[in-house]
């Protein structure tokens, strides 16, 4: 998941009351939850050597063993070692289904980079370590554990519960083996009133729970190559129009590019809510940015904080550099990858034109590295919000639900584009200063793992009974 947290350490943490101990599942359920989690984490599902089809089959076997009929558990293999799972816990049909979604692929992790083996679930120091522990095998295991538990309990919801575990989210489903393949080939299996997906978690700081996020929209992921070509030559005869110099000058100009502030319904509500629970200059700045006449100084201060800057505007930043072909030759090509996170409502073509204008050099050729798919924001269903509020109060008393926009991208956008509202809502409490998804030593707190599993179990029951 491209799931950059749109939050920062906030000073109101010390003002919040300590949360009561959340409800806990039975001990035997906790053991099964851990076993499912371990099996998923220890099944390598990276792009290079991983096998999401194997992971999908493992989870299918778990569901069937719990009592869900084989006919309601389907594994699809669009390509070798690429797999998706669609399973259904049947209800009375009184209401439209809920779709429970997670991806089972992970980004690459190298053993030499990690303190622990990234493809082993390691429990130490109060954390579960492993690639995918947070992104997104926590949620995948939560859904499998929950449906298995409900099947064993002979729970009969008033609506079908549809589980979708899909592949290739981490590469934006660029080969169309994941959610897009399911939509194209089995759209009938996905029809639901709304979906719950990754995208927002429970924010903590210094051990205090701050808010419970509900992601309703997300930025568009789009990368561009900036490329300069040159005849090159012998390095003993340097020339002023060195392609690397020209690219470096262009990147310096790009550094000065700042897109305008633009709030949407979600980010406006986000800052309005935070302004009421923050204090001091930060609260004042947040109140100003949502006012009729925002103070430029307030915008400047918020823009200096990367998590809030990402909520205010489209952002573009270089992420890769390539240039030259030999130590003793002038570069014939130099290029940089620039990754943009585009606000909803704007297109890659529009942003490309703004990049070209900022670079102001016809020698710099800007080329999109593929084109991603955007989606309109989802409106939060009142029933969903009421359920989140009620169940949150049992786990984290006094903690508000906070609307959010993911600065990363999820597969929820594909569902929104076929008319299924999708909410990012994971229930996993983690410190906002310890975000390790996609990075070294990815981890989640052990207690948060079990709390989150029980939270999602109770939330879905609230929504389906």
C-alpha positions as CSV (number, residue, x, y, z in Angstrom):
1,X,0.0,0.0,0.0
2,X,1.2,3.5,-0.8
3,X,-0.1,4.7,2.5
4,X,1.8,7.7,3.8
5,X,0.2,8.8,7.1
6,X,-1.3,12.2,6.8
7,X,-0.6,13.1,10.4
8,X,2.1,14.5,12.6
9,X,3.0,14.5,16.3
10,X,0.5,16.7,18.0
11,X,0.7,18.5,21.3
12,X,-2.8,17.7,22.5
13,X,-1.8,14.1,23.3
14,X,-1.1,14.8,26.9
15,X,-4.6,16.3,27.3
16,X,-6.4,13.0,26.4
17,X,-7.6,10.6,29.1
18,X,-6.0,7.2,29.3
19,X,-8.1,4.7,27.4
20,X,-9.7,1.8,29.3
21,X,-8.6,-1.7,28.5
22,X,-10.3,-2.6,25.2
23,X,-12.4,-5.7,24.9
24,X,-10.3,-8.8,24.2
25,X,-11.1,-11.9,22.2
26,X,-11.1,-15.4,23.8
27,X,-7.6,-16.8,24.2
28,X,-8.2,-19.5,21.6
29,X,-9.2,-16.9,19.1
30,X,-6.0,-14.9,19.8
31,X,-4.0,-18.0,19.1
32,X,-5.7,-18.6,15.7
33,X,-5.4,-14.9,14.8
34,X,-1.6,-15.1,15.4
35,X,-1.3,-18.3,13.5
36,X,-3.1,-16.9,10.5
37,X,-1.0,-13.7,10.7
38,X,2.2,-15.8,10.9
39,X,1.3,-17.9,7.9
40,X,0.6,-14.8,5.8
41,X,3.7,-12.9,6.8
42,X,5.9,-16.0,6.3
43,X,4.5,-16.5,2.8
44,X,6.7,-14.3,0.6
45,X,4.4,-12.3,-1.6
46,X,6.9,-9.8,-3.1
47,X,7.0,-9.1,-6.8
48,X,10.4,-10.7,-7.5
49,X,10.1,-14.2,-6.0
50,X,6.8,-14.1,-4.1
51,X,3.6,-16.0,-4.6
52,X,0.3,-14.4,-3.9
53,X,-1.6,-17.3,-5.3
54,X,0.0,-19.5,-2.6
55,X,-1.1,-17.0,0.1
56,X,-4.7,-16.9,-1.4
57,X,-4.9,-20.7,-1.3
58,X,-3.7,-20.8,2.3
59,X,-6.3,-18.3,3.4
60,X,-9.0,-20.2,1.4
61,X,-8.1,-23.4,3.2
62,X,-8.5,-21.5,6.6
63,X,-12.0,-20.3,5.7
64,X,-13.1,-23.7,4.4
65,X,-11.8,-25.4,7.6
66,X,-13.8,-22.9,9.6
67,X,-17.0,-24.0,7.9
68,X,-17.5,-21.7,5.0
69,X,-18.7,-23.8,2.0
70,X,-16.2,-24.4,-0.7
71,X,-18.6,-23.0,-3.3
72,X,-18.3,-19.6,-1.5
73,X,-14.5,-19.6,-1.4
74,X,-12.9,-18.9,-4.8
75,X,-9.2,-18.5,-5.6
76,X,-8.4,-17.0,-9.0
77,X,-4.9,-17.1,-10.7
78,X,-4.7,-14.5,-13.4
79,X,-1.0,-15.3,-13.9
80,X,1.7,-17.6,-12.5
81,X,2.2,-16.9,-8.8
82,X,-0.4,-14.1,-8.9
83,X,-3.6,-14.9,-7.0
84,X,-6.8,-13.3,-5.7
85,X,-9.3,-14.7,-3.2
86,X,-13.1,-13.9,-3.0
87,X,-15.0,-15.5,-0.2
88,X,-18.6,-14.9,1.1
89,X,-20.1,-15.4,4.5
90,X,-23.8,-15.6,3.6
91,X,-26.4,-13.7,5.6
92,X,-30.1,-13.2,5.4
93,X,-30.0,-10.9,2.4
94,X,-32.0,-8.3,4.2
95,X,-29.5,-5.6,3.2
96,X,-26.8,-5.2,0.5
97,X,-23.4,-6.8,1.3
98,X,-20.3,-5.3,2.9
99,X,-17.0,-5.8,1.0
100,X,-14.0,-6.4,3.3
101,X,-10.8,-5.8,1.3
102,X,-7.0,-6.2,1.8
103,X,-4.1,-6.8,-0.5
104,X,-1.7,-9.7,0.1
105,X,1.3,-8.6,-1.9
106,X,4.2,-6.7,-0.2
107,X,7.1,-4.5,-1.3
108,X,10.5,-6.0,-1.5
109,X,12.6,-6.5,1.6
110,X,16.3,-7.5,1.7
111,X,17.5,-9.6,4.6
112,X,20.8,-7.6,4.8
113,X,18.8,-4.4,5.4
114,X,16.8,-5.7,8.3
115,X,17.6,-6.5,11.9
116,X,15.3,-9.6,11.7
117,X,14.4,-11.9,8.8
118,X,11.7,-9.8,7.0
119,X,9.8,-13.0,5.9
120,X,9.6,-14.4,9.4
121,X,7.1,-13.2,12.0
122,X,9.3,-12.2,14.9
123,X,7.8,-11.1,18.3
124,X,10.1,-9.1,20.4
125,X,10.0,-5.9,22.6
126,X,6.2,-5.9,22.4
127,X,6.1,-5.8,18.6
128,X,5.5,-8.1,15.7
129,X,8.2,-7.6,13.1
130,X,8.0,-8.7,9.4
131,X,7.4,-7.4,5.9
132,X,3.7,-6.8,5.6
133,X,3.0,-6.8,9.3
134,X,1.2,-3.5,8.9
135,X,0.9,-3.2,5.1
136,X,-1.3,-5.0,4.6
137,X,-1.2,-8.5,6.1
138,X,-2.5,-7.2,9.4
139,X,-5.8,-6.3,7.7
140,X,-5.9,-9.4,5.5
141,X,-5.4,-11.7,8.6
142,X,-8.0,-9.7,10.5
143,X,-10.6,-10.4,7.8
144,X,-9.8,-14.1,7.5
145,X,-9.8,-14.5,11.3
146,X,-13.1,-12.6,11.6
147,X,-14.9,-14.6,9.0
148,X,-13.5,-17.9,10.3
149,X,-14.7,-17.0,13.8
150,X,-18.1,-15.9,12.6
151,X,-18.5,-19.2,10.7
152,X,-17.5,-21.2,13.8
153,X,-20.0,-19.2,15.8
154,X,-22.7,-19.8,13.2
155,X,-23.3,-16.1,13.0
156,X,-26.0,-15.1,10.5
157,X,-25.5,-11.5,9.5
158,X,-28.4,-9.6,7.9
159,X,-26.2,-9.0,4.8
160,X,-23.5,-11.0,3.1
161,X,-19.9,-10.3,4.1
162,X,-17.6,-10.5,1.1
163,X,-13.9,-10.9,1.6
164,X,-11.5,-9.8,-1.2
165,X,-7.8,-10.5,-0.9
166,X,-6.1,-9.1,-4.0
167,X,-2.7,-9.0,-5.5
168,X,-0.4,-6.4,-6.9
169,X,-1.7,-3.4,-5.1
170,X,1.9,-2.3,-4.3
171,X,2.6,-1.9,-8.1
172,X,-0.8,-0.1,-8.7
173,X,-2.1,-3.3,-10.3
174,X,0.0,-2.4,-13.3
175,X,-0.4,-5.9,-14.9
176,X,-4.1,-6.0,-14.2
177,X,-3.9,-9.2,-12.1
178,X,-5.5,-7.8,-9.0
179,X,-8.6,-5.7,-8.3
180,X,-8.9,-4.6,-11.9
181,X,-8.9,-8.2,-13.1
182,X,-11.6,-9.0,-10.6
183,X,-13.7,-6.0,-11.6
184,X,-13.3,-7.0,-15.3
185,X,-14.0,-10.7,-14.9
186,X,-16.1,-11.1,-11.7
187,X,-17.7,-7.8,-11.0
188,X,-20.9,-9.6,-9.9
189,X,-19.0,-11.1,-6.9
190,X,-18.0,-7.6,-5.7
191,X,-21.3,-5.8,-5.5
192,X,-21.8,-4.3,-2.1
193,X,-23.3,-1.3,-0.3
194,X,-19.8,-0.1,0.7
195,X,-16.3,-1.5,1.3
196,X,-13.8,-1.3,4.1
197,X,-10.2,-1.2,3.1
198,X,-6.8,0.0,4.3
199,X,-6.0,3.7,4.3
200,X,-6.4,5.1,7.9
201,X,-5.5,3.7,11.3
202,X,-5.7,4.7,14.9
203,X,-3.2,7.4,15.6
204,X,-1.1,7.3,18.8
205,X,1.7,9.4,20.3
206,X,3.6,8.7,23.4
207,X,1.3,5.9,24.2
208,X,-1.9,8.0,24.0
209,X,-4.5,7.3,21.4
210,X,-5.3,10.5,19.5
211,X,-8.0,9.7,16.9
212,X,-9.5,7.0,14.8
213,X,-9.1,7.7,11.1
214,X,-11.7,7.2,8.3
215,X,-10.1,7.6,4.8
216,X,-12.7,8.8,2.3
217,X,-10.4,9.9,-0.5
218,X,-6.8,9.6,-1.7
219,X,-4.3,11.3,-3.8
220,X,-3.4,10.1,-7.3
221,X,0.0,8.4,-7.6
222,X,1.8,9.5,-10.8
223,X,5.5,9.5,-11.7
224,X,7.3,11.3,-14.5
225,X,10.7,10.9,-16.1
226,X,12.7,14.1,-16.6
227,X,15.3,13.4,-19.3
228,X,18.1,15.3,-20.9
229,X,20.0,14.0,-24.0
230,X,23.4,15.1,-25.3
231,X,25.9,13.9,-27.9
232,X,28.4,13.2,-25.1
233,X,32.1,12.8,-25.8
234,X,35.4,12.2,-24.1
235,X,35.6,13.2,-20.5
236,X,39.0,14.8,-21.1
237,X,37.2,17.4,-23.2
238,X,34.4,18.6,-20.9
239,X,31.7,20.9,-22.3
240,X,29.3,23.4,-20.7
241,X,26.1,21.6,-21.8
242,X,26.8,18.5,-19.7
243,X,23.5,16.6,-19.4
244,X,24.0,16.0,-15.7
245,X,24.5,19.8,-15.1
246,X,21.4,20.5,-17.1
247,X,19.3,18.0,-15.2
248,X,20.7,19.3,-11.9
249,X,19.7,22.8,-12.8
250,X,16.2,21.6,-13.8
251,X,15.8,19.8,-10.5
252,X,16.8,23.0,-8.6
253,X,14.0,24.8,-10.4
254,X,11.6,22.0,-9.6
255,X,12.5,22.4,-5.9
256,X,11.0,25.8,-6.0
257,X,7.7,24.6,-7.4
258,X,4.9,24.7,-4.9
259,X,1.3,23.8,-6.0
260,X,-1.5,26.0,-4.7
261,X,-3.4,25.2,-1.5
262,X,-6.7,23.4,-2.3
263,X,-9.0,21.9,0.3
264,X,-11.6,19.3,-0.5
265,X,-14.5,18.2,1.7
266,X,-12.4,15.7,3.5
267,X,-9.3,17.8,4.1
268,X,-11.4,20.7,5.2
269,X,-13.2,18.6,7.7
270,X,-9.8,17.2,8.8
271,X,-8.3,20.6,9.6
272,X,-11.6,21.8,11.1
273,X,-11.6,18.9,13.5
274,X,-8.0,19.1,14.4
275,X,-8.3,22.8,15.1
276,X,-10.8,22.1,17.9
277,X,-8.6,19.5,19.6
278,X,-5.2,21.1,19.1
279,X,-4.1,24.2,20.9
280,X,-1.6,27.1,20.5
281,X,-0.2,28.3,17.2
282,X,-0.9,25.0,15.4
283,X,-4.6,25.1,16.3
284,X,-4.8,28.8,15.2
285,X,-3.1,28.0,11.9
286,X,-5.5,25.1,11.2
287,X,-8.5,27.3,11.9
288,X,-7.1,30.0,9.6
289,X,-6.5,27.6,6.7
290,X,-10.2,26.7,6.6
291,X,-11.4,30.2,7.1
292,X,-12.8,32.5,4.3
293,X,-9.5,34.4,4.2
294,X,-6.6,32.2,5.3
295,X,-3.5,33.9,6.7
296,X,-0.6,33.4,4.4
297,X,1.7,33.0,7.4
298,X,-0.5,30.2,8.7
299,X,-0.3,28.5,5.4
300,X,3.5,28.9,5.4
301,X,3.8,27.4,8.9
302,X,1.6,24.4,8.0
303,X,3.4,23.9,4.7
304,X,6.7,23.6,6.6
305,X,5.3,20.4,8.3
306,X,5.4,17.6,5.6
307,X,2.3,15.7,6.8
308,X,0.2,18.8,6.7
309,X,1.7,20.2,3.6
310,X,0.7,16.9,1.8
311,X,-2.9,17.5,2.9
312,X,-2.9,21.1,1.5
313,X,-1.7,20.6,-2.0
314,X,-0.4,18.4,-4.8
315,X,3.2,17.5,-4.2
316,X,6.1,16.4,-6.6
317,X,9.5,15.2,-5.5
318,X,12.5,13.5,-7.2
319,X,12.9,9.9,-6.1
320,X,15.6,8.4,-8.5
321,X,18.5,9.6,-10.6
322,X,20.2,8.0,-13.5
323,X,23.0,9.3,-15.8
324,X,26.0,8.5,-17.8
325,X,27.4,5.1,-19.1
326,X,31.1,5.2,-18.4
327,X,33.6,6.8,-16.0
328,X,35.6,8.3,-18.9
329,X,32.7,9.5,-21.1
330,X,30.5,12.6,-21.0
331,X,26.9,11.6,-20.3
332,X,24.6,11.1,-23.3
333,X,21.6,10.7,-21.1
334,X,20.7,12.0,-17.6
335,X,17.3,11.5,-16.1
336,X,15.4,11.7,-12.9
337,X,12.2,10.1,-11.7
338,X,9.8,12.6,-10.1
339,X,6.9,11.2,-8.1
340,X,3.8,13.3,-7.7
341,X,0.8,12.8,-5.4
342,X,-2.0,14.6,-7.1
343,X,-5.1,16.0,-5.4
344,X,-8.4,14.5,-6.4
345,X,-10.0,16.4,-9.3
346,X,-6.7,17.0,-11.1
347,X,-5.2,15.0,-13.9
348,X,-1.7,13.7,-14.7
349,X,-1.7,15.8,-18.0
350,X,-2.5,18.9,-16.0
351,X,0.4,18.3,-13.6
352,X,2.8,17.5,-16.4
353,X,2.1,20.9,-18.0
354,X,2.8,22.5,-14.6
355,X,6.1,20.6,-14.4
356,X,7.1,21.7,-17.8
357,X,6.3,25.3,-17.1
358,X,8.4,25.2,-13.9
359,X,11.4,23.5,-15.6
360,X,11.3,26.2,-18.3
361,X,13.7,24.3,-20.6
362,X,12.7,22.6,-23.9
363,X,15.7,20.3,-23.5
364,X,14.1,18.6,-20.5
365,X,11.6,16.1,-21.8
366,X,8.9,15.1,-19.3
367,X,7.3,11.7,-19.9
368,X,4.7,10.0,-17.7
369,X,5.8,6.7,-16.3
370,X,2.5,5.0,-16.9
371,X,-0.8,6.7,-15.9
372,X,-2.7,5.9,-12.7
373,X,-6.4,6.0,-12.0
374,X,-8.1,8.6,-9.8
375,X,-11.5,8.4,-8.1
376,X,-14.0,10.8,-6.6
377,X,-14.2,11.0,-2.8
378,X,-16.7,8.8,-1.0
379,X,-19.3,10.3,1.2
380,X,-19.3,8.7,4.7
381,X,-22.5,6.7,5.2
382,X,-24.2,7.9,8.5
383,X,-24.6,4.3,9.6
384,X,-20.9,3.5,9.1
385,X,-19.9,6.7,11.1
386,X,-22.4,5.8,13.9
387,X,-21.0,2.3,14.1
388,X,-17.4,3.6,14.2
389,X,-18.3,6.1,16.9
390,X,-20.1,3.5,19.0
391,X,-17.4,0.8,18.8
392,X,-14.5,3.2,19.1
393,X,-16.0,4.4,22.4
394,X,-15.6,0.8,23.8
395,X,-12.0,0.6,22.8
396,X,-10.7,4.2,23.0
397,X,-13.1,6.3,25.1
398,X,-13.2,10.0,24.1
399,X,-11.2,9.5,20.9
400,X,-12.8,11.3,17.9
401,X,-13.3,9.8,14.5
402,X,-11.3,11.9,12.0
403,X,-11.9,12.1,8.2
404,X,-8.7,11.8,6.2
405,X,-7.2,11.8,2.8
406,X,-4.5,9.3,2.0
407,X,-1.4,10.9,0.6
408,X,-0.6,7.5,-0.8
409,X,-2.8,5.4,-3.0
410,X,-4.9,2.3,-2.4
411,X,-7.0,-0.1,-4.5
412,X,-10.1,1.5,-3.0
413,X,-10.1,4.0,-5.9
414,X,-11.0,1.2,-8.3
415,X,-14.1,0.3,-6.2
416,X,-15.2,4.0,-6.0
417,X,-15.0,4.1,-9.7
418,X,-17.6,1.3,-10.1
419,X,-20.0,2.9,-7.6
420,X,-18.9,1.2,-4.4
421,X,-18.0,3.7,-1.6
422,X,-14.8,2.6,0.0
423,X,-13.6,3.7,3.4
424,X,-10.0,3.3,4.6
425,X,-10.4,2.1,8.2
426,X,-8.1,-0.4,9.9
427,X,-8.5,-0.2,13.6
428,X,-4.7,-0.7,14.1
429,X,-3.3,1.7,16.7
430,X,0.3,2.7,16.0
431,X,2.6,5.6,16.9
432,X,2.5,8.4,14.3
433,X,6.3,8.8,14.7
434,X,7.0,5.1,14.0
435,X,5.6,4.5,10.5
436,X,7.7,1.7,8.9
437,X,5.5,0.4,6.1
438,X,7.7,-0.1,3.0
439,X,10.8,0.4,5.2
440,X,13.3,-1.4,7.4
441,X,12.1,-3.4,10.3
442,X,8.3,-3.0,9.6
443,X,6.4,-3.7,12.8
444,X,3.2,-3.3,14.7
445,X,2.6,-3.3,18.5
446,X,1.5,-6.8,19.6
447,X,-1.4,-5.4,21.8
448,X,-2.5,-3.2,18.9
449,X,-2.7,-6.2,16.6
450,X,-5.1,-8.0,18.9
451,X,-7.1,-4.9,19.8
452,X,-7.5,-4.1,16.1
453,X,-8.6,-7.6,15.3
454,X,-11.3,-7.4,18.0
455,X,-12.3,-3.9,17.0
456,X,-12.9,-4.9,13.4
457,X,-14.8,-8.0,14.5
458,X,-17.2,-5.9,16.7
459,X,-17.5,-3.1,14.0
460,X,-18.6,-5.5,11.3
461,X,-21.0,-7.2,13.7
462,X,-22.5,-3.8,14.5
463,X,-22.9,-3.1,10.8
464,X,-24.4,-6.5,9.9
465,X,-26.8,-7.4,12.7
